[in-house]
């Protein structure tokens, strides 16, 4: 028996940067990655950013296609929307070349009726991409359901053909096989504890193995990707409607302003932190900001009652969020705050400069909500998946000085706050941290321990 399967999964509620980790493994010339399998659907985007900053978003196609020698498999747990898939295929063509993608015969096609069904029936937050509806039809064997029938070099294989080809890599003692996870453990249909604010399937390494027809005995390791501050999708849809999308356990909802400022000062965001900073509120300036802010951002910040804002009652945190959103709407990721007196953070920037690290989802392009970490939820996800290591992405949210750093852990100085945080994370979960992701680009990480184990034979 050969143990050569690497599973990469998201240990929180998605968007922890699985594609970054997968890309780093796939482009590591010391690792022979023979095959990679996805069982993804178009409701999740996986963003790979190369060393030059070029962005490619994958949905169904394995991110591991960035390795030109890796064979690519789309498993029967997937579902394909042909319009989205064709666009994805063209974007990924620079990596795909003339390679074939082996698509299992049981991959269903998403039609407009599936999306419409979800828009009419799901009221708990969704990307409305038809993934749950198409899965429902597959389960009940609906006669209307159609299956993928090849597109260019993405070819359909029978169950036996698909497994035979995949097992030629699983049985090779010199090759690794990658299982690329989607979504996040805290969106798991059954075990997240967040129902109904979940996705339409289970999210775990065991589910990836089952969807791919691989015995658990083949698993070498699970790398669980996490971030210091978990996210959820926006409560505001692209059309401006309100749909509550759930919280993050007992983790307090934070703002991107809190993340931005705490990372600059090298501290942890907590309730009331922004009020401690020296500030100067000019009501006329606030009124002008409100007039400049897009309506969808006003809804995001103030809710349904955004038209009845009483300026004099606004807290400094709300004002700073308003300022950030106005600058964001104009395309600024760093800006000079008119309400704080912070002094000079970086000699290359004027005083009071704030670096906005807020994010949008790959699929809906709406701003993500951000939360404090509920360590109990993370411990549960570690218990279910038994990861060999934690890959802590977005480390720059804890200390902006580390943004885009590349190197080895022992070569860096970490202040007491950061050392205590890392020790706390490892001791609470019982899992070692293998790397600190410091930016979106491939290779931007501080390596703490060996990421990939040696292949085992027994």
Secondary structure, 3 states (H helix, E strand, C coil): CEECEEEEEECCCCCCCHHHHHHHHHCCCCCCEEEEEECCCCCCCEEEECCCCCEEEECCCCHHHHCCCCEEEECCCCEECHHHHHHHHHHHHHHHCCCCEEEECCCEECCHHHHHHHHHHCCCCCCCCCHHHHHHHHHCCCCCCCECCCECCEEEECHHHHHHHHHHHHCCCCCEEEEECCCCHHHCCCCCCCCCCCCCCCCCHHHHHHHHCCCHHHEEEEEEEEECCCEECCCECCCCCECCCCCECCECEECHHHHHHHHHHCCCCCCCCHHHCCECCCHHHHHHHHHHCCHHHHHHHHHHHHHHCCHHHCCHHHHHHHHHHHHHHCCCCEEECCCECCCCCCCCCCCCEEECCCCECCCCCCECEEECCCHHHHHHHHHHHCCCEEEEECHHHCCHHHCCCCEEHHHCCCCHHHHHHHHHHHHHHCCCEEEEECCCECCCEEECCCCCCCCEEC
